[in-house]
Amino acid sequence: MMASAVKPDVCIRGRLRDFVALANQEVDPDTLFFRRRLQISGDTDLGLQVKNLMFGTEITGLPRTLSRVLQQLMEFSPGK
């Protein structure tokens, strides 16, 4: 892994399965933050704005193929 010379202003961390669940709209992002399954580090105000922008818009759902790929990723994700 190559070290980056640019430090991000904010970082949102979590497990793959939680991000997949978010993408498939199976869980609310605030629930994951309150359960400490997603963490924000750095500029937390910016992180909250990004989170609200990403998840504040209604999405009708992912294309079926992408949704299936995400589900398969979840099956291989550790910590099931």
C-alpha positions in Angstrom: 0.0 0.0 0.0 1.3 3.4 -1.0 1.1 6.2 1.6 -0.8 9.3 0.4 0.8 12.7 0.5 -2.7 14.3 0.8 -4.5 13.9 4.1 -8.3 13.8 3.8 -10.4 16.5 5.6 -12.8 13.9 6.8 -12.9 10.1 6.9 -16.0 7.9 7.3 -15.1 4.4 8.3 -17.1 1.3 8.6 -17.4 -2.3 7.6 -18.1 -3.3 4.0 -21.4 -5.0 5.0 -22.7 -1.8 6.6 -21.9 0.3 3.5 -23.6 -2.4 1.3 -26.7 -2.3 3.6 -26.7 1.5 3.2 -26.4 1.3 -0.6 -29.3 -1.2 -0.7 -31.3 1.1 1.7 -31.7 -1.7 4.2 -30.6 0.4 7.2 -30.6 4.1 8.2 -27.2 5.8 8.3 -28.0 7.5 11.7 -28.7 4.0 13.2 -25.2 2.9 12.2 -23.6 6.0 13.5 -25.4 5.7 16.9 -24.4 2.1 17.1 -20.8 3.1 16.3 -20.7 0.9 13.3 -19.8 3.9 11.2 -17.3 6.5 12.5 -16.4 10.0 11.4 -12.9 11.3 12.0 -11.3 14.6 11.0 -13.6 17.5 10.3 -16.8 16.0 11.8 -19.0 18.9 10.7 -18.0 18.3 7.1 -18.5 14.5 7.6 -22.0 15.1 8.9 -22.8 17.4 5.9 -21.5 14.8 3.5 -23.5 12.0 5.2 -26.6 14.1 5.1 -26.1 15.0 1.4 -25.4 11.3 0.5 -28.4 9.9 2.4 -30.8 12.8 2.5 -32.0 12.2 -1.1 -34.6 9.6 -1.9 -33.2 7.0 -4.2 -35.6 4.6 -6.0 -33.2 1.8 -5.6 -30.1 0.4 -7.2 -30.2 -1.3 -10.6 -30.9 -5.0 -10.0 -27.5 -6.2 -11.2 -25.6 -3.8 -8.9 -27.8 -4.7 -6.0 -27.1 -8.4 -6.6 -23.3 -7.8 -6.7 -23.6 -5.8 -3.5 -25.5 -8.7 -1.8 -22.8 -11.1 -2.9 -20.1 -8.8 -1.5 -22.0 -8.9 1.8 -22.0 -12.7 1.8 -18.2 -12.7 1.6 -17.7 -9.9 4.1 -16.3 -11.0 7.4 -18.3 -10.5 10.6 -21.6 -11.7 9.2 
